[in-house]
């Protein structure tokens, strides 16, 4: 689980927009503007555009 203070300052590296934090079915950060999903591994957000995957559906 990511720290609430960290979630407040994180932004999408591509558009600098807000991110949605999801924990189910996996822990990820979602940018709805760019339609990208950034994974979280061992409580570390992987905020690399090249490593993000496209958002499928909603």
PyMOL commands that set and color helices and strands:
alter all, ss='L'
color gray80, all
select helices_A, chain A and resi 4-9+49-51
alter helices_A, ss='H'
color red, helices_A
select strands_A, chain A and resi 20-22+28-31+36-41+44-45+53-54
alter strands_A, ss='S'
color yellow, strands_A
deselect
rebuild
show_as cartoon
